[in-house]
Amino acid sequence: MATAATKKVIAICQSGGEFVSNKDGSLSYNGGEAYAIDIDQETSLTDFKSEIAEMFNCNASTMNIKYFLPGNKKTLITVSKDKDLQRMVSFLGDASTVDVFVITEEVVARNTSNMPASRSSRTTVSEAVVPVVAPINVAVGADQCIDQVELDVANNEAPAQSLCSGANDEKRHRAAQQWENTITGVDQRFNSFSELREALHKYSIAHGFAYRYKKNDSHRVTVKCKSQGCPWRLYASKLSTTQLICIKKMNGNHTCEGSAVKAGYRATRGWVGSIIKEKLKASPNYKPKDIADDIKRDYGIQLNYSQAWRAKEIAREQLQGSYKEAYTQLPLFCENIKETNPGSFATFTTKEDSSFHRLFVSFHASISGFRQACRPLLFLDRTPLNSKYQGELLVATSVDGNDGIFPVAFAVVDAETEENWHWFLQELKLALSTTEQITFVADFQNGLKKSISEIFENCYHGYCLRHLADKLNKDLKGQFSHEARRFMVNDFYAAAYASKPEIFERSVENIKGISPEAYNWVIQSEPEHWSNAFFNGARYNHMTSNVGQQFYSWVSEAHELPITQMIDVLRGNMMETICARREESNQWMTKLTPSKEEMLQKETSGARSLQVLLSQGTTFEVCGESVEIVDIDNWECSCKGWKLTGLPCCHAIAVFECVGRDPYDYCSRYFTVENFRLTYVESILALPDIDRPVLVESAMAVTVTPPPTKRPPGRPKTKQVESIDIIKRQLQCGKCKGLGHNRKTCKLS
């Protein structure tokens, strides 16, 4: 059987055609050319693009590569890195060919207005086209009229500067050349004033001058060249008995020449936003610095960082719709989740004034995977949302048999409070609907200690070691030097990981040697909730609650989206992860998952040097660096390693080899490949297009408005928190023992 690494696939690369939407919502690709290329999981994306570029005679740097998942002709998946290309090969299963669609900037000339768009996945067909310039008929909403004010020193922003002068005039930008005739003169008509203003922007860029409004309201527009004494003028107003806007007067002559260039072009946030929105659609992480560089290259306009950042905000609003509208869609959005993914939970609450309070989501695939095949182990944590309306994301995650993160449920709340955590746990219990004894690894603050014990009876609560050590470090910060705190935190970790009471005692005695007060703090912090030596639950040696780093990275990529789209991006990532891990596990040939197989082999190597003595029945004495007692019937070893990990320790494996038993028969079922596959049996299905909803009476009965809290202007301020893992050593004087200076600078010298 060929492995995934050696499997060859023929990629049928197609370009130059167009997508057509069928009646059932699926997509077909018509026209263009096609070439075949051999690829495998060792093929790099750079090499793949280079070969495609050579075949189609196009630029590899402006190329977008898309493909369909097997059996799904509605959702296009983007290949943007080597891992995506490897996944594409893995997803094919037994298929030997894959249709690959190559979209380049040359496609811009085509009319893409009829291309279907969907919020159902992270990548849509409409996102596949990346125009070099915005279409001439870009519509600017009425709410952007405010942005038709020059960004000048009065607004604390430097004006955008023109780069078109001298030799550059002979090399006019391709974009500007297309706009030379957006204004033709008297009697030219427009559908709205916003359309006229947009045409003025483009016309001024193409002809290299700046202008200002003398009149600019809902009835008339009067514009003159910004250069003093230049006769260029334009006057437009409504055409009688119609809604059309007509240019009534215009003097098209300029006498300003070089002075106009010095004045700079008018580059408002709304204008730049309309220019960049198509590229932002294809690249959501489009950085302000890259925006400024692209605008400078393509249009000859210099933007500062602030201008580019604000333009990105406007472009995002144009693309994603109003943030406010996203909250009004919540009732329907929750209905869609439950209808498309039966068995899922999606519920929200509002405050008395109808403003958003909190939203809980748990997909059926997550619930089913956790109940069927995951360890009864849940990690509770939170992450801030730096979105327009801020808030917090509360998350409950588990781990699969290969220790991969498995999101079970999450909630968007207005703040991390005791009330919101209590509500989240109530919804979580309702969704899981299980009587199994669950072990939680979570913080003990913000009401979690009380809520977990009240809502999940007979559960185990393992305090998150990271939160606990943070509190220890904070409480001791004013009393001890960095060096002393570093030793105490290290000893605290050693006490937590200690598997036996006597080892625990040695570690806390070390803390006592530094500070009796710190020792009392540790003893009073309920070691039965965090030390391996005394904790009764099964947390499989997971000591902290922040296991969901992959999930939090998804959040960081989507947190600036409107709330419904952010949730849909998370859903799309979860959907892809389920599919990828399902395909990956089909290649595994071992009985245990790869990470657990490696652990077992490591313990097996350590068992070879041990001596086994029969004590009584199924109880054995094993001699090595220490003497341990193994009870194979009860799956116990006095070293506690078997209980802590769920896998036989080296002492138990030495006994199995002595009595001729198979170690695999004594491994937790959660670590078998068969059980791992059960975790990912169910799939998360795509949601309907939330931009064009079908009204549901029950959903429309509730009105939801945005929460009152808004993100402050500018970049989010982040405070660097001192790490409890690496507490830097602070300079200490060898003479007076004071902190912050040395012998040379000591004032007592």
C-alpha positions in Angstrom: 0.0 0.0 0.0 1.4 3.4 -1.0 1.8 5.9 1.9 0.5 9.4 1.8 4.0 10.7 1.3 4.6 8.7 -1.9 1.1 8.9 -3.4 1.2 10.5 -6.9 -1.7 12.7 -8.1 -2.4 14.3 -11.4 -3.4 17.9 -11.0 -5.6 19.1 -13.9 -4.8 22.8 -13.9 -7.5 25.0 -15.5 -7.3 28.7 -16.2 -9.0 31.3 -18.4 -12.6 30.0 -17.9 -15.4 31.1 -15.6 -17.5 29.6 -12.9 -21.2 29.0 -13.5 -23.7 28.4 -10.7 -26.1 25.4 -11.3 -29.7 25.1 -10.0 -28.6 22.9 -7.1 -26.1 25.5 -5.9 -23.1 23.6 -7.3 -20.5 25.2 -9.5 -19.2 24.3 -12.9 -16.1 25.7 -14.6 -16.5 26.5 -18.3 -13.9 27.4 -21.0 -10.3 28.1 -20.7 -7.3 25.9 -21.1 -6.1 22.9 -19.1 -2.7 21.2 -18.4 -1.8 18.2 -16.3 1.0 18.2 -13.7 2.2 15.4 -11.4 2.3 16.2 -7.7 2.6 14.5 -4.4 2.9 15.4 -0.7 6.5 16.3 -1.2 5.7 19.0 -3.8 6.2 22.5 -2.6 3.7 25.2 -3.4 6.4 27.4 -4.9 7.5 24.7 -7.4 3.8 24.0 -8.2 3.1 27.6 -8.9 6.3 28.0 -11.0 5.3 25.1 -13.2 1.8 26.5 -13.6 3.1 30.0 -14.4 5.3 28.5 -17.1 2.5 26.6 -18.7 -0.1 29.5 -18.7 2.5 32.2 -19.2 1.4 34.1 -16.1 2.8 35.6 -12.9 3.2 33.1 -10.0 3.1 35.9 -7.4 -0.4 37.1 -8.4 -1.8 33.6 -8.7 -4.6 32.1 -6.6 -5.1 28.3 -6.6 -8.4 26.7 -5.6 -10.0 23.3 -5.6 -13.1 21.4 -4.5 -13.2 18.9 -1.8 -14.4 15.4 -2.9 -18.2 15.3 -3.2 -18.5 19.1 -2.7 -18.9 21.3 -5.7 -20.3 24.2 -3.8 -17.3 25.3 -1.7 -13.9 26.3 -3.1 -10.8 25.7 -0.9 -7.8 28.0 -1.2 -4.2 26.6 -1.4 -2.0 29.3 0.2 0.8 27.4 1.8 2.6 24.0 1.5 0.4 22.4 4.2 -2.7 23.3 2.1 -1.2 21.5 -0.9 -0.4 18.5 1.2 -3.9 18.4 2.6 -5.3 18.6 -0.9 -3.5 15.4 -1.8 -4.6 13.7 1.4 -8.2 14.7 0.9 -8.4 12.9 -2.4 -8.5 9.4 -0.9 -8.2 6.8 -3.7 -8.7 9.4 -6.5 -5.8 9.8 -8.8 -6.7 13.2 -10.3 -7.8 16.6 -8.9 -9.2 19.6 -10.7 -7.2 22.7 -9.8 -8.4 26.2 -10.8 -5.8 28.9 -11.4 -7.1 32.5 -11.0 -4.7 35.3 -11.9 -5.0 39.1 -12.2 -5.6 38.7 -15.9 -9.1 37.5 -15.1 -10.0 41.0 -13.9 -11.3 42.0 -17.3 -14.1 39.5 -17.0 -17.4 40.5 -15.5 -17.5 38.9 -12.1 -20.7 40.4 -10.9 -22.7 37.2 -11.5 -20.3 34.9 -9.7 -21.9 33.2 -6.7 -20.7 34.2 -3.2 -21.2 32.2 0.0 -20.5 32.7 3.6 -20.6 28.9 4.0 -16.8 28.5 4.1 -13.6 30.4 4.5 -13.1 30.7 0.8 -15.8 31.6 -1.8 -15.8 31.8 -5.6 -16.2 35.6 -5.5 -13.0 35.7 -3.4 -11.0 34.0 -6.1 -10.7 37.2 -8.3 -8.2 39.7 -7.2 -8.6 42.9 -9.3 -5.6 45.2 -9.8 -8.0 48.2 -9.9 -11.5 48.8 -8.6 -14.2 48.9 -11.3 -15.2 52.3 -12.6 -18.7 52.0 -11.2 -17.8 51.4 -7.5 -20.7 52.6 -5.5 -19.9 54.6 -2.4 -22.6 54.6 0.2 -24.2 57.7 1.5 -22.6 57.1 4.9 -19.2 57.7 3.3 -19.9 61.3 2.4 -18.3 62.2 5.7 -15.1 60.7 4.4 -15.0 63.1 1.4 -13.0 65.5 3.5 -9.3 65.8 2.8 -7.0 64.1 5.2 -4.8 67.1 6.2 -2.9 68.4 9.1 -6.1 69.6 10.7 -7.2 66.0 11.1 -3.7 65.1 12.6 -2.9 63.2 9.4 -0.4 64.1 6.8 -2.0 64.7 3.3 -1.5 61.9 0.8 1.4 62.9 -1.5 1.6 62.4 -5.2 4.6 60.5 -6.7 3.7 61.3 -10.3 6.2 63.9 -11.6 9.0 64.2 -14.0 9.9 60.9 -15.6 7.0 59.2 -13.8 4.5 61.1 -15.9 5.8 59.1 -18.9 5.0 55.9 -17.0 1.5 56.6 -16.0 0.0 53.9 -13.7 -2.2 51.4 -15.5 -5.1 52.2 -13.1 -4.9 56.0 -13.6 -4.9 55.6 -17.4 -8.3 53.9 -17.3 -9.7 56.9 -15.4 -8.8 59.7 -17.7 -12.4 60.0 -19.1 -14.4 59.3 -16.0 -15.4 63.0 -16.3 -16.2 64.0 -19.9 -17.7 67.4 -19.4 -21.1 69.3 -19.5 -24.2 67.1 -19.8 -22.5 64.0 -18.4 -25.0 62.2 -16.1 -24.6 60.1 -13.0 -27.0 58.0 -10.9 -26.1 59.6 -7.7 -23.8 62.2 -6.1 -21.7 59.4 -4.6 -21.1 58.1 -8.1 -20.1 61.6 -9.2 -17.7 62.0 -6.3 -16.1 58.6 -7.0 -15.6 59.6 -10.7 -14.0 62.9 -9.5 -11.5 61.1 -7.4 -10.4 58.9 -10.2 -10.3 61.7 -12.7 -8.1 63.8 -10.5 -5.7 60.9 -10.0 -5.5 60.3 -13.8 -4.8 63.9 -14.5 -2.6 64.6 -11.6 -4.3 67.4 -9.7 -5.9 68.1 -6.3 -9.3 69.7 -5.8 -11.6 70.9 -3.1 -15.4 71.3 -2.7 -17.0 74.7 -2.5 -20.5 73.2 -2.2 -21.1 69.6 -1.4 -24.6 68.6 -0.2 -27.6 66.5 -1.3 -28.7 69.1 -4.0 -25.5 70.3 -5.7 -21.7 69.9 -6.0 -19.3 72.7 -6.8 -15.6 71.8 -7.2 -12.5 73.8 -8.0 -8.9 73.0 -8.4 -7.0 73.3 -5.2 -4.2 75.3 -6.8 -4.5 79.0 -6.2 -5.6 80.8 -9.4 -6.2 77.7 -11.5 -9.5 78.1 -13.5 -10.5 74.4 -13.4 -14.2 74.3 -12.2 -17.1 71.8 -12.1 -20.7 72.3 -11.1 -23.3 69.5 -11.0 -26.9 69.3 -9.7 -30.0 67.2 -10.1 -31.5 67.0 -13.6 -35.1 68.4 -13.4 -37.9 65.9 -12.8 -35.4 63.0 -12.4 -33.1 61.6 -9.8 -30.1 61.8 -12.1 -27.1 64.1 -11.4 -25.9 66.2 -14.3 -22.8 68.3 -14.9 -24.2 71.7 -15.7 -20.9 73.7 -16.0 -17.3 72.8 -16.4 -14.0 74.5 -17.2 -11.6 71.7 -18.0 -8.5 73.8 -18.4 -5.6 73.8 -15.9 -2.9 76.4 -15.4 -1.4 75.0 -12.2 0.8 72.2 -13.6 3.7 71.5 -11.1 1.9 73.2 -8.2 -0.9 70.7 -8.4 1.6 67.9 -8.0 3.0 69.5 -4.8 -0.5 69.8 -3.4 -0.9 66.1 -3.5 -3.9 63.9 -4.5 -6.9 63.6 -2.3 -6.9 60.1 -0.9 -9.8 59.7 1.5 -10.4 56.7 3.6 -13.6 55.9 1.7 -11.8 56.1 -1.7 -8.9 53.9 -0.6 -11.3 51.5 1.0 -13.2 51.0 -2.3 -9.9 50.4 -4.1 -8.6 47.7 -1.7 -11.7 45.9 -0.8 -11.4 43.2 -3.5 -7.9 42.3 -2.4 -9.0 42.4 1.2 -11.7 39.9 0.3 -9.0 37.5 -1.0 -6.5 38.3 1.7 -8.3 39.1 5.0 -4.9 39.6 6.7 -4.0 42.4 4.3 -1.7 44.6 6.4 -1.9 48.4 6.5 1.8 48.6 5.5 1.1 46.4 2.5 -1.9 48.5 1.6 0.2 51.7 1.6 2.9 50.0 -0.5 0.3 48.8 -3.1 -1.5 52.1 -3.3 1.9 53.8 -3.8 2.9 51.4 -6.5 -0.4 51.3 -8.4 -1.7 54.8 -8.0 1.2 57.0 -7.2 -0.2 58.0 -3.8 1.7 58.0 -0.5 -0.4 56.9 2.5 0.7 56.9 6.1 0.0 53.9 8.4 -3.1 55.6 10.0 -4.7 56.4 6.6 -4.1 52.8 5.4 -5.5 51.3 8.7 -8.7 53.4 8.5 -9.2 52.6 4.8 -9.0 48.9 5.7 -11.7 49.4 8.3 -14.0 51.0 5.7 -13.2 48.3 3.1 -14.0 45.6 5.7 -17.3 47.2 6.5 -18.2 47.4 2.8 -17.3 43.7 2.3 -18.7 42.2 5.4 -21.7 44.4 5.8 -22.6 46.4 8.9 -21.4 45.1 12.3 -24.8 46.2 13.6 -26.6 44.1 11.0 -24.7 41.1 12.1 -26.3 41.3 15.5 -29.8 41.6 14.0 -29.0 38.4 12.1 -28.2 36.4 15.3 -31.7 34.9 15.7 -31.7 33.6 12.1 -28.1 32.6 12.4 -28.8 30.4 15.4 -31.8 28.8 13.6 -29.5 28.1 10.6 -26.9 26.3 12.8 -29.6 24.0 14.3 -31.3 23.3 11.0 -28.2 22.5 8.9 -26.4 20.7 11.8 -29.2 18.8 13.7 -28.4 18.1 17.3 -26.3 21.3 17.6 -26.9 24.0 20.2 -27.0 27.7 19.4 -28.6 30.1 21.7 -28.2 33.7 22.7 -29.5 36.2 25.3 -30.1 39.9 25.3 -30.3 42.5 28.0 -33.4 44.5 28.9 -32.7 47.1 26.2 -32.4 44.3 23.5 -28.6 44.8 23.3 -26.5 41.7 22.8 -25.4 39.8 26.0 -24.0 36.4 25.1 -24.1 33.7 22.4 -23.4 29.9 23.0 -22.5 27.5 20.1 -21.8 23.8 20.2 -22.0 21.8 17.0 -23.4 18.2 16.9 -20.1 16.9 15.5 -18.3 18.3 18.6 -20.8 16.9 21.1 -20.9 13.5 19.4 -17.1 13.3 19.1 -16.6 14.2 22.7 -19.2 11.8 24.1 -18.2 8.8 21.9 -14.4 8.9 21.9 -12.7 11.7 23.9 -11.5 11.4 27.4 -14.0 12.9 29.9 -11.6 15.8 30.2 -12.5 19.5 29.5 -10.4 22.6 29.6 -12.1 25.9 30.3 -10.4 29.1 29.2 -11.1 32.5 27.7 -9.5 34.9 25.1 -10.3 38.6 24.5 -11.9 39.7 21.3 -10.4 42.9 19.9 -13.4 43.4 17.7 -15.4 46.6 17.2 -17.6 45.7 20.2 -14.9 43.9 22.1 -16.1 41.1 24.4 -14.7 37.7 25.4 -14.7 34.3 24.0 -15.3 31.5 26.6 -14.1 28.1 25.3 -14.5 24.5 26.4 -12.0 22.2 24.6 -11.0 18.6 25.0 -8.2 16.6 23.4 -8.4 13.6 21.0 -6.5 10.4 21.3 -3.5 12.0 19.7 -3.6 15.0 22.1 -4.9 17.2 19.3 -7.2 20.0 20.4 -10.9 19.2 20.0 -13.2 22.2 20.5 -16.5 21.2 22.2 -18.3 24.5 22.8 -17.6 28.3 22.8 -19.5 31.4 23.7 -19.2 35.1 22.9 -20.0 37.2 26.0 -19.8 40.9 26.8 -17.3 40.3 29.6 -15.7 37.6 31.7 -17.9 37.6 34.8 -19.1 35.0 37.3 -22.6 35.3 35.9 -21.4 34.6 32.3 -19.2 31.7 33.3 -22.2 30.2 35.2 -24.4 30.6 32.2 -21.8 29.1 29.9 -21.5 26.0 32.1 -25.2 25.6 32.3 -25.5 25.6 28.5 -22.5 23.3 28.2 -24.2 20.7 30.6 -27.4 20.9 28.6 -25.5 20.3 25.3 -23.4 17.4 26.6 -26.3 15.7 28.3 -24.1 13.2 30.0 -23.9 11.7 33.5 -20.2 10.7 33.0 -17.8 12.1 35.7 -15.9 14.8 33.9 -12.5 16.2 35.0 -12.2 20.0 34.4 -8.9 21.8 34.1 -9.7 25.5 34.7 -9.0 28.6 36.7 -10.4 28.7 40.2 -11.3 32.5 40.1 -14.2 34.4 38.4 -16.7 32.1 40.2 -15.5 29.0 38.3 -14.8 27.0 41.5 -18.3 27.4 42.7 -20.1 27.1 39.3 -18.3 23.9 38.3 -19.1 22.1 41.5 -22.8 23.3 41.5 -23.6 22.5 37.8 -21.5 19.4 37.3 -22.0 17.3 40.3 -19.4 14.7 41.4 -16.9 16.2 38.8 -13.3 16.8 39.5 -11.8 20.3 39.2 -8.1 20.5 38.6 -6.8 24.1 39.1 -5.0 25.4 36.0 -1.3 25.5 37.1 -0.7 28.6 34.9 -3.4 30.6 36.6 -2.3 29.4 40.0 1.3 30.2 39.5 0.4 33.6 38.1 -1.4 34.4 41.3 1.5 33.1 43.4 3.9 35.3 41.4 1.6 38.3 41.7 1.0 38.0 45.4 4.8 37.7 46.1 6.0 40.3 43.6 6.4 43.1 46.1 8.1 41.0 48.8 10.9 39.1 47.0 13.5 39.6 44.3 13.0 38.1 40.8 15.6 35.5 41.7 13.8 34.4 44.8 10.4 34.3 43.0 12.0 32.3 40.2 13.1 29.6 42.7 9.7 29.5 44.4 7.8 29.2 41.1 10.1 26.4 40.0 9.6 24.6 43.3 5.9 25.2 43.0 5.8 23.5 39.5 7.9 20.6 40.9 5.4 20.2 43.7 2.5 20.1 41.2 4.1 17.5 39.0 5.3 15.3 41.9 3.5 11.9 41.7 4.1 10.9 45.3 3.4 12.8 48.6 7.0 12.6 49.8 8.3 14.3 46.6 5.6 16.9 47.0 6.8 17.6 50.6 10.4 18.0 49.5 9.4 20.7 46.9 7.3 22.7 49.3 9.9 22.5 52.0 12.3 24.2 49.5 9.7 27.0 49.3 9.6 27.2 53.1 13.3 27.6 53.2 13.0 30.8 51.1 9.8 32.1 52.8 7.5 30.7 55.4 4.8 33.0 54.1 5.1 31.6 50.6 5.0 28.1 52.1 1.7 28.9 53.9 0.3 30.3 50.7 1.0 27.1 48.8 -0.4 24.8 51.6 -3.6 26.9 51.8 -4.1 26.8 48.0 -5.8 23.4 48.1 -3.1 21.0 46.7 -5.7 18.4 46.3 -7.0 20.4 43.3 -3.6 20.8 41.5 -0.9 18.4 42.8 -0.6 15.0 41.1 0.2 13.5 44.5 -3.3 14.3 45.8 -5.6 15.0 42.8 -8.2 12.2 42.4 -9.4 13.0 38.9 -8.0 11.9 35.6 -6.4 14.8 33.8 -3.8 12.6 32.0 -0.9 14.9 33.1 -2.5 18.0 31.5 -1.8 20.7 34.1 -2.9 23.9 32.3 -6.2 25.0 30.7 -4.6 26.7 27.7 -4.3 23.6 25.5 -6.4 25.2 22.7 -3.7 27.4 21.1 -4.7 26.3 17.6 -8.3 27.3 18.3 -7.2 30.7 19.7 -5.1 31.3 16.6 -8.3 30.9 14.5 -10.0 33.4 16.8 -7.1 35.9 16.3 -7.5 35.7 12.6 -11.3 36.3 12.7 -12.0 38.4 15.7 -12.3 41.6 13.7 -15.1 40.2 11.6 -18.8 40.8 12.5 -20.0 38.3 15.1 -21.9 36.0 12.7 -19.0 35.8 10.3 -16.5 35.3 13.0 -18.4 32.2 14.2 -18.7 31.0 10.6 -14.9 31.2 10.2 -14.4 29.2 13.3 -17.0 26.7 12.0 -15.1 26.5 8.7 -11.8 25.8 10.5 -13.3 23.1 12.6 -14.9 21.6 9.5 -11.6 21.5 7.7 -9.8 20.1 10.8 -12.3 17.2 11.2 -11.9 16.3 7.5 -8.1 16.5 7.6 -7.7 14.4 10.8 -10.2 11.8 9.5 -8.1 11.5 6.3 -4.8 11.5 8.2 -5.9 8.7 10.5 -6.8 6.5 7.5 -3.0 6.3 6.9 -2.1 5.1 10.4 -1.1 1.4 10.6 -0.4 1.2 14.3 -2.8 0.2 17.1 -2.3 3.4 19.1 -2.2 7.0 17.8 1.3 8.2 16.8 2.0 10.3 19.9 0.8 7.5 22.2 2.7 4.9 20.3 5.9 6.9 20.7 5.2 7.2 24.5 4.6 3.5 24.8 7.8 2.6 22.9 9.8 5.0 25.2 8.5 3.2 28.3 9.2 -0.2 26.7 12.9 0.9 26.2 13.1 1.8 29.9 11.7 -1.5 31.0 14.6 -3.6 29.7 16.9 -2.7 32.6 14.4 -3.6 35.3 14.2 -6.7 37.4 10.8 -8.3 38.2 10.0 -10.2 41.4 6.6 -11.9 42.0 5.2 -10.7 45.3 1.7 -12.3 45.4 -0.9 -13.2 42.7 -1.0 -10.4 40.2 1.1 -8.1 42.3 4.8 -7.7 41.4 7.8 -6.0 42.8 9.9 -4.2 40.2 13.5 -3.2 41.0 15.4 -0.4 39.3 16.5 3.0 40.5 13.7 2.6 43.0 11.4 -0.3 44.0 7.8 -0.1 42.7 4.8 -2.3 43.2 2.7 -3.2 40.1 -0.8 -4.5 40.3 -1.7 -5.6 36.8 -5.3 -6.5 37.6 -6.1 -3.0 38.9 -3.9 -1.2 36.3 -1.8 0.4 39.1 1.8 1.1 39.8 3.2 2.8 42.9 5.1 5.3 40.7 1.7 6.7 39.6 2.8 6.9 36.0 0.2 4.4 34.7 -2.6 6.4 36.3 -1.4 9.8 35.3 -0.9 9.0 31.6 -3.3 6.2 30.8 -0.5 4.2 29.4 1.5 1.4 31.1 4.7 2.7 32.8 8.0 1.0 32.3 7.5 -1.0 35.5 4.2 -2.4 34.3 5.7 -3.2 30.9 8.6 -5.1 32.6 6.0 -7.3 34.3 4.1 -7.9 31.0 7.3 -9.1 29.3 8.0 -11.3 32.3 4.5 -13.0 32.3 4.0 -12.9 28.5 1.2 -10.3 28.3 0.6 -7.7 25.6 1.1 -4.1 26.8 -1.5 -2.9 24.3 -4.2 -4.7 26.2 -3.5 -2.4 29.2 -3.6 0.9 27.3 -6.6 3.3 27.7 -9.1 2.8 24.9 -9.0 6.6 24.3 -5.6 6.2 22.7 -6.4 3.6 20.0 -6.6 4.5 16.4 -10.0 2.9 16.2 -11.3 5.2 18.9 -9.6 8.2 17.4 -11.6 7.7 14.2 -14.8 7.6 16.2 -14.0 11.2 17.3 -14.2 12.4 13.7 -17.1 10.3 12.4 -19.5 13.3 12.3 -19.0 16.3 10.1 -19.8 20.0 10.5 -21.9 21.1 7.6 -21.8 24.5 5.8 -24.4 27.2 6.7 -26.7 29.0 4.3 -25.7 32.4 2.9 -26.3 34.8 5.8 -26.2 37.8 3.5 -29.4 36.7 1.8 -31.4 35.0 4.6 -34.8 33.3 4.3 -37.0 34.8 7.0 -38.0 32.6 9.8 -41.0 33.9 11.9 -39.7 32.5 15.2 -36.3 34.0 14.6 -37.6 37.4 13.5 -39.6 37.8 16.7 -36.5 38.9 18.6 -34.5 42.1 18.0 -30.9 42.2 18.8 -28.8 45.4 18.9 -25.0 45.7 19.4 -23.6 45.9 22.9 -22.9 49.4 24.2 -19.1 48.8 24.5 -17.1 49.8 21.5 -13.4 49.3 20.8 -11.4 52.5 21.4 -9.9 54.1 18.3 -6.4 53.1 17.2 -4.5 49.9 17.7 -5.5 47.7 20.7 -3.3 48.3 23.6 -1.6 45.2 24.9 0.2 45.0 28.2 3.1 42.6 28.4 2.5 40.3 31.3 5.5 39.0 33.2 5.9 35.3 32.4 5.8 32.9 35.4 7.8 30.4 33.4 10.7 32.7 32.7 11.1 35.4 35.4 14.0 37.5 34.3 16.8 38.0 36.8 16.8 41.6 38.0 20.2 43.3 38.6 21.2 43.1 42.3 24.0 45.0 44.0 26.6 42.8 45.6 27.4 45.5 48.2 24.1 46.7 49.6 22.0 43.8 48.1 19.6 46.4 46.6 17.8 45.8 43.3 18.2 47.7 40.1 21.9 48.6 40.3 25.3 47.0 40.7 28.4 47.7 42.9 29.8 50.3 40.4 26.6 52.5 40.5 25.8 51.9 44.2 25.2 55.2 46.0 26.8 53.7 49.2 30.2 53.4 47.4 
